[in-house]
Amino acid sequence: QVQLVESGGGLVQDGGSLRLSCAASGRTFNSYAMGWFRQAPGKERGFVAAIWWSTSMTYYTESVKGRFTISRDNAKNMVYLQMNSLKPEDTAVYYCATFGRGSLYSVRSYDYWGQGTQVTVSS
């Protein structure tokens, strides 16, 4: 089984920065990529970013391009999300997840999820 733990969330002002971390443990060898998703109150969980373990190829949703950077440390089984120039609309619970198969952009393609970490951006 896989366990994922997110950390690094918090309260930040408009324009500020946060770095989220995701620590993976357990049976992770069958996952080829990791993703970050977010869910705001009353909204569906949506894709933020993903990264391949083997190649470091990255993917982002359009609204965060140029502001967020996903990275990974394979040896530590860690994935990070550096978030700069944060906006109030970025406020959400952020989740990391292990990719199984299908589209990197779909929540249905991911098998294991962390509990989430709250990011709140004040205006």
N, C-alpha and C positions, 0 to 999 in steps of 0.2 A: 504494500500500500504506500501511498504518497501523502506526505504532510507538507503543507505550505503555510508559511507564516509571514504576513506582511507587517511592515513597520515603517515609521517615518512620517506618518500623517500628522496633521495638526492644523492650527489656525494661522493663516498668513494674510497679509494685506494684498490688495490688488497690486499686481506688478512684482510680487515677491516670488521666492523660490522655495522648493522643497525637493528632497530626494527620498524616494520610496525604495525600500528594500524588500526582497522576497527571498526567504530562506527555504530551500527545498530539501527534504530528507525522505528516506525510504526508497521505494522501488521507482526510480526515475529514469532508468536506462532505456525504457521504451518510449520516452517522450523526445521528439525531435526539435521541438520549439516551445517557447514560453510566451505567454501573452499577458498583457495588462488590460483589464476592462474596468469600467466604472459605471456606477448606478446612482443617479440622482433621485431624490424623492419623487415618487409618482411617475418615474420613467423606467423604461426597459434598460436592462444592462447592455452596454454598448462597448464596442471595441475601441481601444486606445492605441496599443502598440504591440508588436510581437517581434521576436528574434529567434533565429535558428541557432541551436547549440553548436553545430558543426561549422557553419560558414560565417556567422555573425550578421547575415543579411537581415535587415530591419524593415519593418512596415509600420506605417502610422496612419491614423485617421486624419483627414485633411485639416480638421480644426486645431490640431496640435503640432502640425509640421512647422519646424523652425523654432519651436518653443520647448518641446519635450524630446528627450533622448533616452532610448532604451539601451541597456548594455548588460553584459553578463560576465560572470567569472565561473568558467566551467569547473575548475578545480574545487571551488567552494560551493558549487551548486547554488549560486546566488544570481539573482536578476535584479536590476535596478531601473528606476525610472526617475531621471532628473527632469524636474519640471521648473521651467523659468517663465517669467512674464505671465504669471498666473492671473486668471480672470475670474470674476465671480461665477461665471458659467462653468468653470472647472470644478466647482463644489460638488462632491459626490463621495461615495464610498468606493475606494479603489481596490480591486481584486487582482491577484495574480493567479494563473492557471496553467496547467500542462496541456499541450496540444496533442491530440490523438490523430485524427484524420479529417479531411475535408478542407473547408475554407478557413484560413487563418483569421478571418474577420468575423466568424460566426461563433457565438457562445456554444452552439451545439457541437462544435468540433473539439471542445476541450473536456478533459476527463476529470481532473481534480482541481479543486478551488480552495484558496485560502479563506479565512474568515473576513478579510477586508480591513482596510484602515481608512479612517475618515479624513478627508481633506476639505477644509472650509476656507474659502477665499472671501474676505470682506471687501465691500465696495467703499 
